[in-house]
């Protein structure tokens, strides 16, 4: 059964692609097993997309940029998948990255595929499902997979951890707003794009771009970067300006990393992290499926809340219980 679905995904069938992602998002155990099989089959294709992580706060122009950038890639004959990672949907079931129709033109293109964020109760669950979706899109033969997230919380780190390149979209700022971007996020960025470099905002965009160019120069040089990276550029998603240049830079960086072995080593590191995270998640769900341990964790959490014990002591007791029950040799 999974072979038929896998073959349809590989042959580019969009409904099969959507079904495969839905299967991978399911938490049902039999679905998980099927998804694992499917992913193994897709992996055999050896297909690789360029995975681009894209982050920016709400309103900075992510949808507008992706629409414009995606259409530019489509015009070059490339196929583009857009996956959203929305931490707000993990917390509240609501979504910043929109139930509204976004990227309308792009979504009508046969070469494009747009998928909203999986909603899960934990961000870790979203990470794991999104990684699967990326792998499925690669198996389906997309050339570029854009993984979009909002600039809040931990989601950038998560997205950078599954992308080959990480792009940060910023709006022109007045004065000294540079510190608004956390250093850790600057350090993850390969390319900073100052959007809205048009009309009245152009002058501010030029200043902001110069400020970030200066700030990026002060960051520690990374071995996986060619000279000149990370860099800041100006774009206007509305005017479709600077988009080709931004794509050229992304390709140049990707090419350099491939040539110098950084692409493969980055992916290898990411796969190992992914594996470790899967083991952690699987262990935790196995433990929570055990009623004795689940009950104890619940009671100990209450004790901790009431000041009856410390988190360390509580954790030690849970581990003791697991060992006693023969759960971990
Ligand atoms: P998102 O929340 O990051 O997805 O942002 P949107 O793409 O929805 O854009 C937010 C607002 O910024 C909208 O009103 C857009 O029209 C506007 N916007 C987006 N890109 C540009 C641009 O390049 N120039 C200007 N002037 N406005 C833009």
py3Dmol code that shows the C-alpha trace and the ligand (Angstrom):
import py3Dmol

protein = """\
ATOM      1  CA  UNK A   1       0.000   0.000   0.000  1.00  0.00           C
ATOM      2  CA  UNK A   2       2.777   2.393   0.958  1.00  0.00           C
ATOM      3  CA  UNK A   3       4.601   1.468  -2.213  1.00  0.00           C
ATOM      4  CA  UNK A   4       1.689   2.636  -4.343  1.00  0.00           C
ATOM      5  CA  UNK A   5       1.473   5.888  -2.421  1.00  0.00           C
ATOM      6  CA  UNK A   6       5.246   6.334  -2.600  1.00  0.00           C
ATOM      7  CA  UNK A   7       5.239   5.746  -6.345  1.00  0.00           C
ATOM      8  CA  UNK A   8       2.467   8.285  -6.851  1.00  0.00           C
ATOM      9  CA  UNK A   9       4.391  10.833  -4.761  1.00  0.00           C
ATOM     10  CA  UNK A  10       7.557  10.139  -6.745  1.00  0.00           C
ATOM     11  CA  UNK A  11       5.717  10.549 -10.033  1.00  0.00           C
ATOM     12  CA  UNK A  12       4.618  14.020  -8.927  1.00  0.00           C
ATOM     13  CA  UNK A  13       0.976  13.391  -8.067  1.00  0.00           C
ATOM     14  CA  UNK A  14      -0.083  16.289  -5.853  1.00  0.00           C
ATOM     15  CA  UNK A  15      -2.987  14.548  -4.176  1.00  0.00           C
ATOM     16  CA  UNK A  16      -0.689  11.697  -3.245  1.00  0.00           C
ATOM     17  CA  UNK A  17       1.778  14.248  -1.893  1.00  0.00           C
ATOM     18  CA  UNK A  18      -0.886  15.851   0.289  1.00  0.00           C
ATOM     19  CA  UNK A  19      -2.018  12.422   1.478  1.00  0.00           C
ATOM     20  CA  UNK A  20       1.522  11.378   2.289  1.00  0.00           C
ATOM     21  CA  UNK A  21       2.061  14.490   4.413  1.00  0.00           C
ATOM     22  CA  UNK A  22      -1.245  13.926   6.204  1.00  0.00           C
ATOM     23  CA  UNK A  23      -0.128  10.367   6.922  1.00  0.00           C
ATOM     24  CA  UNK A  24       3.169  11.632   8.337  1.00  0.00           C
ATOM     25  CA  UNK A  25       1.348  14.167  10.503  1.00  0.00           C
ATOM     26  CA  UNK A  26      -0.843  11.535  12.103  1.00  0.00           C
ATOM     27  CA  UNK A  27       0.018  10.414  15.586  1.00  0.00           C
ATOM     28  CA  UNK A  28      -1.692   7.042  15.187  1.00  0.00           C
ATOM     29  CA  UNK A  29       0.823   4.283  15.637  1.00  0.00           C
ATOM     30  CA  UNK A  30      -0.092   2.374  12.460  1.00  0.00           C
ATOM     31  CA  UNK A  31       0.137   5.623  10.477  1.00  0.00           C
ATOM     32  CA  UNK A  32       3.560   6.335  11.976  1.00  0.00           C
ATOM     33  CA  UNK A  33       4.741   2.904  10.871  1.00  0.00           C
ATOM     34  CA  UNK A  34       3.370   3.474   7.363  1.00  0.00           C
ATOM     35  CA  UNK A  35       4.974   6.906   7.210  1.00  0.00           C
ATOM     36  CA  UNK A  36       8.320   5.460   8.233  1.00  0.00           C
ATOM     37  CA  UNK A  37       8.073   2.938   5.394  1.00  0.00           C
ATOM     38  CA  UNK A  38       7.061   5.632   2.956  1.00  0.00           C
ATOM     39  CA  UNK A  39       9.970   7.864   3.941  1.00  0.00           C
ATOM     40  CA  UNK A  40      12.405   4.991   3.490  1.00  0.00           C
ATOM     41  CA  UNK A  41      11.069   4.387  -0.017  1.00  0.00           C
ATOM     42  CA  UNK A  42      11.260   8.079  -0.924  1.00  0.00           C
ATOM     43  CA  UNK A  43      14.798   8.276   0.363  1.00  0.00           C
ATOM     44  CA  UNK A  44      15.842   5.681  -2.200  1.00  0.00           C
ATOM     45  CA  UNK A  45      15.169   8.229  -4.945  1.00  0.00           C
ATOM     46  CA  UNK A  46      18.232  10.141  -3.753  1.00  0.00           C
ATOM     47  CA  UNK A  47      16.463  13.365  -4.658  1.00  0.00           C
ATOM     48  CA  UNK A  48      17.551  16.494  -2.849  1.00  0.00           C
ATOM     49  CA  UNK A  49      15.933  19.893  -2.851  1.00  0.00           C
ATOM     50  CA  UNK A  50      17.504  23.121  -1.730  1.00  0.00           C
ATOM     51  CA  UNK A  51      15.901  23.635   1.672  1.00  0.00           C
ATOM     52  CA  UNK A  52      15.582  27.287   2.535  1.00  0.00           C
ATOM     53  CA  UNK A  53      14.463  28.380   6.003  1.00  0.00           C
ATOM     54  CA  UNK A  54      12.771  31.780   6.018  1.00  0.00           C
ATOM     55  CA  UNK A  55      11.841  33.736   9.094  1.00  0.00           C
ATOM     56  CA  UNK A  56      10.470  37.152   9.879  1.00  0.00           C
ATOM     57  CA  UNK A  57       8.042  38.759  12.285  1.00  0.00           C
ATOM     58  CA  UNK A  58       4.372  39.062  11.293  1.00  0.00           C
ATOM     59  CA  UNK A  59       3.872  41.924   8.847  1.00  0.00           C
ATOM     60  CA  UNK A  60       7.425  41.983   7.513  1.00  0.00           C
ATOM     61  CA  UNK A  61       6.202  40.656   4.173  1.00  0.00           C
ATOM     62  CA  UNK A  62       6.835  36.899   4.252  1.00  0.00           C
ATOM     63  CA  UNK A  63       3.757  35.933   2.241  1.00  0.00           C
ATOM     64  CA  UNK A  64       4.371  38.694  -0.271  1.00  0.00           C
ATOM     65  CA  UNK A  65       8.025  37.720  -0.590  1.00  0.00           C
ATOM     66  CA  UNK A  66       7.337  33.996  -0.940  1.00  0.00           C
ATOM     67  CA  UNK A  67       4.713  34.669  -3.579  1.00  0.00           C
ATOM     68  CA  UNK A  68       7.114  36.799  -5.587  1.00  0.00           C
ATOM     69  CA  UNK A  69      10.184  34.617  -5.004  1.00  0.00           C
ATOM     70  CA  UNK A  70       8.238  31.411  -5.665  1.00  0.00           C
ATOM     71  CA  UNK A  71       6.839  32.743  -8.936  1.00  0.00           C
ATOM     72  CA  UNK A  72      10.330  33.823 -10.022  1.00  0.00           C
ATOM     73  CA  UNK A  73      11.604  30.270  -9.429  1.00  0.00           C
ATOM     74  CA  UNK A  74       8.619  28.771 -11.240  1.00  0.00           C
ATOM     75  CA  UNK A  75       9.391  30.998 -14.232  1.00  0.00           C
ATOM     76  CA  UNK A  76      12.849  29.428 -14.283  1.00  0.00           C
ATOM     77  CA  UNK A  77      11.222  26.023 -14.561  1.00  0.00           C
ATOM     78  CA  UNK A  78      11.795  25.043 -10.921  1.00  0.00           C
ATOM     79  CA  UNK A  79       9.246  23.375  -8.654  1.00  0.00           C
ATOM     80  CA  UNK A  80       8.700  24.971  -5.266  1.00  0.00           C
ATOM     81  CA  UNK A  81       7.139  23.665  -2.064  1.00  0.00           C
ATOM     82  CA  UNK A  82       6.292  26.004   0.802  1.00  0.00           C
ATOM     83  CA  UNK A  83       5.857  24.563   4.293  1.00  0.00           C
ATOM     84  CA  UNK A  84       4.877  26.686   7.267  1.00  0.00           C
ATOM     85  CA  UNK A  85       6.001  26.208  10.852  1.00  0.00           C
ATOM     86  CA  UNK A  86       3.820  28.179  13.145  1.00  0.00           C
ATOM     87  CA  UNK A  87       4.528  28.050  16.869  1.00  0.00           C
ATOM     88  CA  UNK A  88       1.241  29.791  17.611  1.00  0.00           C
ATOM     89  CA  UNK A  89      -0.625  26.823  16.177  1.00  0.00           C
ATOM     90  CA  UNK A  90       1.333  24.559  18.536  1.00  0.00           C
ATOM     91  CA  UNK A  91       0.266  26.579  21.550  1.00  0.00           C
ATOM     92  CA  UNK A  92      -3.243  27.693  20.871  1.00  0.00           C
ATOM     93  CA  UNK A  93      -4.494  25.850  17.829  1.00  0.00           C
ATOM     94  CA  UNK A  94      -4.708  29.266  16.168  1.00  0.00           C
ATOM     95  CA  UNK A  95      -2.266  30.316  13.503  1.00  0.00           C
ATOM     96  CA  UNK A  96      -0.337  33.472  12.681  1.00  0.00           C
ATOM     97  CA  UNK A  97       0.727  32.079   9.338  1.00  0.00           C
ATOM     98  CA  UNK A  98      -2.728  32.287   8.278  1.00  0.00           C
ATOM     99  CA  UNK A  99      -5.946  30.618   7.675  1.00  0.00           C
ATOM    100  CA  UNK A 100      -6.458  33.512   5.266  1.00  0.00           C
ATOM    101  CA  UNK A 101      -5.601  32.627   1.708  1.00  0.00           C
ATOM    102  CA  UNK A 102      -1.970  33.441   1.314  1.00  0.00           C
ATOM    103  CA  UNK A 103       0.157  33.444  -1.798  1.00  0.00           C
ATOM    104  CA  UNK A 104      -2.859  33.156  -4.018  1.00  0.00           C
ATOM    105  CA  UNK A 105      -1.070  33.347  -7.330  1.00  0.00           C
ATOM    106  CA  UNK A 106       1.644  30.927  -6.320  1.00  0.00           C
ATOM    107  CA  UNK A 107      -0.883  28.440  -4.990  1.00  0.00           C
ATOM    108  CA  UNK A 108      -2.477  28.254  -8.437  1.00  0.00           C
ATOM    109  CA  UNK A 109       0.782  27.254 -10.120  1.00  0.00           C
ATOM    110  CA  UNK A 110       1.033  23.556 -10.979  1.00  0.00           C
ATOM    111  CA  UNK A 111       4.721  23.639 -10.032  1.00  0.00           C
ATOM    112  CA  UNK A 112       4.023  24.966  -6.549  1.00  0.00           C
ATOM    113  CA  UNK A 113       2.793  23.262  -3.419  1.00  0.00           C
ATOM    114  CA  UNK A 114       1.815  25.124  -0.259  1.00  0.00           C
ATOM    115  CA  UNK A 115       1.139  23.437   3.044  1.00  0.00           C
ATOM    116  CA  UNK A 116       0.086  25.140   6.284  1.00  0.00           C
ATOM    117  CA  UNK A 117       1.693  24.338   9.621  1.00  0.00           C
ATOM    118  CA  UNK A 118       0.896  21.025  11.266  1.00  0.00           C
ATOM    119  CA  UNK A 119      -0.944  21.759  14.472  1.00  0.00           C
ATOM    120  CA  UNK A 120       0.321  19.796  17.399  1.00  0.00           C
ATOM    121  CA  UNK A 121       0.386  20.355  21.088  1.00  0.00           C
ATOM    122  CA  UNK A 122       4.150  20.485  21.298  1.00  0.00           C
ATOM    123  CA  UNK A 123       6.647  22.400  19.198  1.00  0.00           C
ATOM    124  CA  UNK A 124       8.754  19.220  19.144  1.00  0.00           C
ATOM    125  CA  UNK A 125       5.866  17.471  17.417  1.00  0.00           C
ATOM    126  CA  UNK A 126       5.663  20.221  14.826  1.00  0.00           C
ATOM    127  CA  UNK A 127       9.412  19.941  14.191  1.00  0.00           C
ATOM    128  CA  UNK A 128       9.269  16.257  13.642  1.00  0.00           C
ATOM    129  CA  UNK A 129       6.246  16.413  11.323  1.00  0.00           C
ATOM    130  CA  UNK A 130       7.740  19.273   9.341  1.00  0.00           C
ATOM    131  CA  UNK A 131      10.980  17.360   8.813  1.00  0.00           C
ATOM    132  CA  UNK A 132       8.936  14.490   7.425  1.00  0.00           C
ATOM    133  CA  UNK A 133       7.067  16.876   5.137  1.00  0.00           C
ATOM    134  CA  UNK A 134      10.369  18.289   3.852  1.00  0.00           C
ATOM    135  CA  UNK A 135      11.614  14.776   3.100  1.00  0.00           C
ATOM    136  CA  UNK A 136       8.356  13.914   1.330  1.00  0.00           C
ATOM    137  CA  UNK A 137       8.587  17.046  -0.831  1.00  0.00           C
ATOM    138  CA  UNK A 138      12.149  16.108  -1.738  1.00  0.00           C
ATOM    139  CA  UNK A 139      11.009  12.639  -2.753  1.00  0.00           C
ATOM    140  CA  UNK A 140       8.281  14.286  -4.837  1.00  0.00           C
ATOM    141  CA  UNK A 141      11.013  16.021  -6.813  1.00  0.00           C
ATOM    142  CA  UNK A 142      10.690  19.635  -5.714  1.00  0.00           C
ATOM    143  CA  UNK A 143      13.772  21.686  -6.478  1.00  0.00           C
ATOM    144  CA  UNK A 144      13.289  24.140  -3.648  1.00  0.00           C
ATOM    145  CA  UNK A 145      11.553  23.617  -0.312  1.00  0.00           C
ATOM    146  CA  UNK A 146      10.886  26.831   1.570  1.00  0.00           C
ATOM    147  CA  UNK A 147      10.256  26.391   5.271  1.00  0.00           C
ATOM    148  CA  UNK A 148       8.629  29.503   6.576  1.00  0.00           C
ATOM    149  CA  UNK A 149       8.289  30.515  10.194  1.00  0.00           C
ATOM    150  CA  UNK A 150       7.392  33.532  12.265  1.00  0.00           C
ATOM    151  CA  UNK A 151      10.047  35.321  14.235  1.00  0.00           C
ATOM    152  CA  UNK A 152       8.768  34.408  17.645  1.00  0.00           C
ATOM    153  CA  UNK A 153       9.949  31.835  20.160  1.00  0.00           C
ATOM    154  CA  UNK A 154      12.137  28.889  19.331  1.00  0.00           C
ATOM    155  CA  UNK A 155      10.847  28.255  15.855  1.00  0.00           C
ATOM    156  CA  UNK A 156      13.813  29.834  14.030  1.00  0.00           C
ATOM    157  CA  UNK A 157      16.260  27.495  15.672  1.00  0.00           C
ATOM    158  CA  UNK A 158      14.075  24.602  14.718  1.00  0.00           C
ATOM    159  CA  UNK A 159      13.734  25.719  11.108  1.00  0.00           C
ATOM    160  CA  UNK A 160      17.439  26.550  10.744  1.00  0.00           C
ATOM    161  CA  UNK A 161      18.076  23.033  12.038  1.00  0.00           C
ATOM    162  CA  UNK A 162      16.300  21.504   9.059  1.00  0.00           C
ATOM    163  CA  UNK A 163      17.365  23.905   6.302  1.00  0.00           C
ATOM    164  CA  UNK A 164      20.438  24.186   4.082  1.00  0.00           C
ATOM    165  CA  UNK A 165      20.221  27.969   4.163  1.00  0.00           C
ATOM    166  CA  UNK A 166      18.545  30.331   6.564  1.00  0.00           C
ATOM    167  CA  UNK A 167      17.133  33.637   5.382  1.00  0.00           C
ATOM    168  CA  UNK A 168      15.913  36.353   7.698  1.00  0.00           C
ATOM    169  CA  UNK A 169      13.435  38.879   6.366  1.00  0.00           C
ATOM    170  CA  UNK A 170      13.422  42.295   8.048  1.00  0.00           C
ATOM    171  CA  UNK A 171      11.573  45.536   7.519  1.00  0.00           C
ATOM    172  CA  UNK A 172      13.325  48.915   7.267  1.00  0.00           C
ATOM    173  CA  UNK A 173      13.866  50.247  10.776  1.00  0.00           C
ATOM    174  CA  UNK A 174      14.172  53.753  12.041  1.00  0.00           C
ATOM    175  CA  UNK A 175      17.156  54.708  14.203  1.00  0.00           C
ATOM    176  CA  UNK A 176      18.594  52.167  16.584  1.00  0.00           C
ATOM    177  CA  UNK A 177      16.300  49.194  16.222  1.00  0.00           C
ATOM    178  CA  UNK A 178      19.143  46.866  15.370  1.00  0.00           C
ATOM    179  CA  UNK A 179      19.060  45.271  18.793  1.00  0.00           C
ATOM    180  CA  UNK A 180      15.474  44.177  18.077  1.00  0.00           C
ATOM    181  CA  UNK A 181      16.937  41.122  16.353  1.00  0.00           C
ATOM    182  CA  UNK A 182      18.401  38.726  18.841  1.00  0.00           C
ATOM    183  CA  UNK A 183      22.047  37.956  18.380  1.00  0.00           C
ATOM    184  CA  UNK A 184      21.376  34.227  18.245  1.00  0.00           C
ATOM    185  CA  UNK A 185      19.063  34.704  15.290  1.00  0.00           C
ATOM    186  CA  UNK A 186      21.566  36.939  13.498  1.00  0.00           C
ATOM    187  CA  UNK A 187      24.113  34.190  13.965  1.00  0.00           C
ATOM    188  CA  UNK A 188      21.880  31.674  12.257  1.00  0.00           C
ATOM    189  CA  UNK A 189      21.180  33.869   9.233  1.00  0.00           C
ATOM    190  CA  UNK A 190      23.014  33.279   5.969  1.00  0.00           C
ATOM    191  CA  UNK A 191      21.216  36.079   4.237  1.00  0.00           C
ATOM    192  CA  UNK A 192      19.363  39.021   5.726  1.00  0.00           C
ATOM    193  CA  UNK A 193      16.862  40.564   3.332  1.00  0.00           C
ATOM    194  CA  UNK A 194      15.610  44.036   4.119  1.00  0.00           C
ATOM    195  CA  UNK A 195      12.177  44.006   2.515  1.00  0.00           C
ATOM    196  CA  UNK A 196      10.018  46.998   1.528  1.00  0.00           C
ATOM    197  CA  UNK A 197      12.965  48.807  -0.051  1.00  0.00           C
ATOM    198  CA  UNK A 198      10.600  50.882  -2.158  1.00  0.00           C
ATOM    199  CA  UNK A 199       8.822  54.234  -2.172  1.00  0.00           C
ATOM    200  CA  UNK A 200       9.052  56.186   1.066  1.00  0.00           C
ATOM    201  CA  UNK A 201      10.731  53.294   2.838  1.00  0.00           C
ATOM    202  CA  UNK A 202      13.661  53.073   0.474  1.00  0.00           C
ATOM    203  CA  UNK A 203      15.960  55.443   2.354  1.00  0.00           C
ATOM    204  CA  UNK A 204      15.286  53.727   5.671  1.00  0.00           C
ATOM    205  CA  UNK A 205      15.886  50.354   4.005  1.00  0.00           C
ATOM    206  CA  UNK A 206      19.265  51.535   2.710  1.00  0.00           C
ATOM    207  CA  UNK A 207      20.270  52.614   6.228  1.00  0.00           C
ATOM    208  CA  UNK A 208      19.004  49.403   7.791  1.00  0.00           C
ATOM    209  CA  UNK A 209      20.853  47.347   5.217  1.00  0.00           C
ATOM    210  CA  UNK A 210      24.105  49.225   5.939  1.00  0.00           C
ATOM    211  CA  UNK A 211      23.576  48.745   9.687  1.00  0.00           C
ATOM    212  CA  UNK A 212      23.130  44.997   9.326  1.00  0.00           C
ATOM    213  CA  UNK A 213      26.032  44.712   6.916  1.00  0.00           C
ATOM    214  CA  UNK A 214      28.154  46.280   9.648  1.00  0.00           C
ATOM    215  CA  UNK A 215      26.678  44.082  12.372  1.00  0.00           C
ATOM    216  CA  UNK A 216      27.215  40.899  10.344  1.00  0.00           C
ATOM    217  CA  UNK A 217      30.871  41.789   9.854  1.00  0.00           C
ATOM    218  CA  UNK A 218      31.319  41.734  13.602  1.00  0.00           C
ATOM    219  CA  UNK A 219      30.046  38.177  13.917  1.00  0.00           C
ATOM    220  CA  UNK A 220      32.454  35.300  14.152  1.00  0.00           C
ATOM    221  CA  UNK A 221      33.404  33.902  10.763  1.00  0.00           C
ATOM    222  CA  UNK A 222      31.961  30.442  10.187  1.00  0.00           C
ATOM    223  CA  UNK A 223      33.906  27.736   8.381  1.00  0.00           C
ATOM    224  CA  UNK A 224      30.883  26.915   6.240  1.00  0.00           C
ATOM    225  CA  UNK A 225      30.732  30.396   4.724  1.00  0.00           C
ATOM    226  CA  UNK A 226      32.483  31.701   1.622  1.00  0.00           C
ATOM    227  CA  UNK A 227      33.936  35.221   1.726  1.00  0.00           C
ATOM    228  CA  UNK A 228      31.260  37.884   1.994  1.00  0.00           C
ATOM    229  CA  UNK A 229      28.719  35.719   3.843  1.00  0.00           C
ATOM    230  CA  UNK A 230      26.516  36.151   5.779  1.00  0.00           C
ATOM    231  CA  UNK A 231      25.312  39.245   3.955  1.00  0.00           C
ATOM    232  CA  UNK A 232      22.466  41.753   3.955  1.00  0.00           C
ATOM    233  CA  UNK A 233      20.584  42.792   0.803  1.00  0.00           C
ATOM    234  CA  UNK A 234      17.602  44.974   0.002  1.00  0.00           C
ATOM    235  CA  UNK A 235      14.501  43.631  -1.707  1.00  0.00           C
ATOM    236  CA  UNK A 236      11.024  44.798  -2.507  1.00  0.00           C
ATOM    237  CA  UNK A 237       8.583  41.919  -2.625  1.00  0.00           C
ATOM    238  CA  UNK A 238       5.839  44.204  -3.891  1.00  0.00           C
ATOM    239  CA  UNK A 239       7.922  45.656  -6.721  1.00  0.00           C
ATOM    240  CA  UNK A 240       9.680  42.319  -7.337  1.00  0.00           C
ATOM    241  CA  UNK A 241      13.026  44.053  -6.983  1.00  0.00           C
ATOM    242  CA  UNK A 242      16.187  42.382  -5.765  1.00  0.00           C
ATOM    243  CA  UNK A 243      14.521  38.982  -5.882  1.00  0.00           C
ATOM    244  CA  UNK A 244      16.745  37.550  -8.624  1.00  0.00           C
ATOM    245  CA  UNK A 245      19.814  38.880  -6.866  1.00  0.00           C
ATOM    246  CA  UNK A 246      18.690  37.246  -3.607  1.00  0.00           C
ATOM    247  CA  UNK A 247      18.222  33.936  -5.444  1.00  0.00           C
ATOM    248  CA  UNK A 248      21.675  34.259  -7.051  1.00  0.00           C
ATOM    249  CA  UNK A 249      23.212  34.731  -3.618  1.00  0.00           C
ATOM    250  CA  UNK A 250      21.388  31.713  -2.201  1.00  0.00           C
ATOM    251  CA  UNK A 251      22.560  29.579  -5.091  1.00  0.00           C
ATOM    252  CA  UNK A 252      26.118  30.835  -4.821  1.00  0.00           C
ATOM    253  CA  UNK A 253      26.181  29.974  -1.130  1.00  0.00           C
ATOM    254  CA  UNK A 254      24.603  26.559  -1.673  1.00  0.00           C
ATOM    255  CA  UNK A 255      27.049  25.816  -4.477  1.00  0.00           C
ATOM    256  CA  UNK A 256      30.036  26.828  -2.365  1.00  0.00           C
ATOM    257  CA  UNK A 257      28.900  24.662   0.530  1.00  0.00           C
ATOM    258  CA  UNK A 258      28.412  21.697  -1.760  1.00  0.00           C
ATOM    259  CA  UNK A 259      31.867  22.140  -3.276  1.00  0.00           C
ATOM    260  CA  UNK A 260      33.512  22.402   0.111  1.00  0.00           C
ATOM    261  CA  UNK A 261      31.738  19.483   1.779  1.00  0.00           C
ATOM    262  CA  UNK A 262      29.769  21.684   4.182  1.00  0.00           C
ATOM    263  CA  UNK A 263      26.432  20.820   2.618  1.00  0.00           C
ATOM    264  CA  UNK A 264      26.813  17.111   3.306  1.00  0.00           C
ATOM    265  CA  UNK A 265      28.278  17.553   6.759  1.00  0.00           C
ATOM    266  CA  UNK A 266      25.501  19.954   7.730  1.00  0.00           C
ATOM    267  CA  UNK A 267      22.867  17.503   6.540  1.00  0.00           C
ATOM    268  CA  UNK A 268      24.624  14.647   8.316  1.00  0.00           C
ATOM    269  CA  UNK A 269      24.655  16.621  11.583  1.00  0.00           C
ATOM    270  CA  UNK A 270      21.006  17.492  11.114  1.00  0.00           C
ATOM    271  CA  UNK A 271      20.112  13.845  10.531  1.00  0.00           C
ATOM    272  CA  UNK A 272      21.876  12.803  13.725  1.00  0.00           C
ATOM    273  CA  UNK A 273      20.076  15.526  15.693  1.00  0.00           C
ATOM    274  CA  UNK A 274      16.820  14.433  14.139  1.00  0.00           C
ATOM    275  CA  UNK A 275      17.474  10.818  15.123  1.00  0.00           C
ATOM    276  CA  UNK A 276      18.253  11.794  18.713  1.00  0.00           C
ATOM    277  CA  UNK A 277      15.140  13.896  18.909  1.00  0.00           C
ATOM    278  CA  UNK A 278      13.008  11.080  17.518  1.00  0.00           C
ATOM    279  CA  UNK A 279      14.403   8.753  20.166  1.00  0.00           C
ATOM    280  CA  UNK A 280      13.677  11.310  22.915  1.00  0.00           C
ATOM    281  CA  UNK A 281      10.136  11.857  21.663  1.00  0.00           C
ATOM    282  CA  UNK A 282       9.488   8.145  21.243  1.00  0.00           C
ATOM    283  CA  UNK A 283      10.829   7.400  24.731  1.00  0.00           C
ATOM    284  CA  UNK A 284       8.665  10.065  26.262  1.00  0.00           C
ATOM    285  CA  UNK A 285       5.522   8.851  24.533  1.00  0.00           C
ATOM    286  CA  UNK A 286       6.311   5.252  25.483  1.00  0.00           C
ATOM    287  CA  UNK A 287       6.697   6.317  29.096  1.00  0.00           C
ATOM    288  CA  UNK A 288       3.529   8.325  29.037  1.00  0.00           C
ATOM    289  CA  UNK A 289       1.653   5.392  27.601  1.00  0.00           C
ATOM    290  CA  UNK A 290       2.511   3.455  30.775  1.00  0.00           C
ATOM    291  CA  UNK A 291      -0.301   4.257  33.251  1.00  0.00           C
ATOM    292  CA  UNK A 292       1.875   3.800  36.354  1.00  0.00           C
ATOM    293  CA  UNK A 293       4.542   6.152  35.124  1.00  0.00           C
ATOM    294  CA  UNK A 294       2.061   8.625  33.698  1.00  0.00           C
ATOM    295  CA  UNK A 295       0.251   8.681  37.062  1.00  0.00           C
ATOM    296  CA  UNK A 296       3.503   9.143  38.964  1.00  0.00           C
ATOM    297  CA  UNK A 297       4.597  11.985  36.665  1.00  0.00           C
ATOM    298  CA  UNK A 298       1.274  13.652  37.172  1.00  0.00           C
ATOM    299  CA  UNK A 299       1.461  13.333  40.982  1.00  0.00           C
ATOM    300  CA  UNK A 300       5.070  14.454  41.149  1.00  0.00           C
ATOM    301  CA  UNK A 301       4.259  17.464  38.953  1.00  0.00           C
ATOM    302  CA  UNK A 302       1.595  18.415  41.517  1.00  0.00           C
ATOM    303  CA  UNK A 303       4.090  17.989  44.331  1.00  0.00           C
ATOM    304  CA  UNK A 304       6.589  20.216  42.535  1.00  0.00           C
ATOM    305  CA  UNK A 305       3.922  22.829  41.934  1.00  0.00           C
ATOM    306  CA  UNK A 306       3.059  22.838  45.658  1.00  0.00           C
ATOM    307  CA  UNK A 307       6.693  23.127  46.669  1.00  0.00           C
ATOM    308  CA  UNK A 308       6.681  19.568  48.075  1.00  0.00           C
ATOM    309  CA  UNK A 309       9.731  18.500  46.136  1.00  0.00           C
ATOM    310  CA  UNK A 310      12.331  19.770  43.680  1.00  0.00           C
ATOM    311  CA  UNK A 311      12.323  19.100  39.930  1.00  0.00           C
ATOM    312  CA  UNK A 312      15.609  17.188  40.263  1.00  0.00           C
ATOM    313  CA  UNK A 313      14.258  14.959  42.983  1.00  0.00           C
ATOM    314  CA  UNK A 314      11.051  14.405  41.036  1.00  0.00           C
ATOM    315  CA  UNK A 315      12.976  13.411  37.917  1.00  0.00           C
ATOM    316  CA  UNK A 316      15.170  11.047  39.943  1.00  0.00           C
ATOM    317  CA  UNK A 317      12.068   9.367  41.351  1.00  0.00           C
ATOM    318  CA  UNK A 318      10.569   8.890  37.899  1.00  0.00           C
ATOM    319  CA  UNK A 319      13.827   7.362  36.678  1.00  0.00           C
ATOM    320  CA  UNK A 320      13.842   5.075  39.708  1.00  0.00           C
ATOM    321  CA  UNK A 321      10.336   3.933  38.853  1.00  0.00           C
ATOM    322  CA  UNK A 322      11.286   3.245  35.250  1.00  0.00           C
ATOM    323  CA  UNK A 323      14.263   1.140  36.338  1.00  0.00           C
ATOM    324  CA  UNK A 324      12.149  -0.729  38.874  1.00  0.00           C
ATOM    325  CA  UNK A 325       9.548  -1.576  36.278  1.00  0.00           C
ATOM    326  CA  UNK A 326      12.297  -2.951  34.054  1.00  0.00           C
ATOM    327  CA  UNK A 327      11.566  -0.279  31.449  1.00  0.00           C
ATOM    328  CA  UNK A 328      15.193   0.620  30.941  1.00  0.00           C
ATOM    329  CA  UNK A 329      17.816  -2.030  31.598  1.00  0.00           C
TER     330      UNK A 329
END
"""
ligand_1 = """\
28
LIG
P 3.721 38.501 6.663
O 2.846 38.664 7.850
O 5.167 38.521 7.043
O 3.378 37.310 5.806
O 3.529 39.821 5.760
P 2.624 40.072 4.462
O 3.256 39.482 3.257
O 1.223 39.695 4.775
O 2.776 41.648 4.323
C 2.410 42.556 5.349
C 2.145 43.916 4.745
O 3.348 44.436 4.196
C 1.127 43.870 3.617
O 0.309 45.005 3.720
C 1.984 43.922 2.380
O 1.309 44.521 1.296
C 3.147 44.800 2.836
N 4.370 44.484 2.069
C 4.901 43.274 1.846
N 5.999 43.375 1.066
C 6.173 44.681 0.803
C 7.120 45.426 0.030
O 8.056 44.919 -0.579
N 6.974 46.790 0.029
C 5.971 47.424 0.686
N 5.916 48.737 0.606
N 5.054 46.748 1.392
C 5.134 45.400 1.455
"""
view = py3Dmol.view(width=600, height=400)
view.addModel(protein, "pdb")
view.setStyle({"model": 0}, {"cartoon": {"style": "trace"}})
view.addModel(ligand_1, "xyz")
view.setStyle({"model": 1}, {"stick": {}})
view.zoomTo()
view.show()
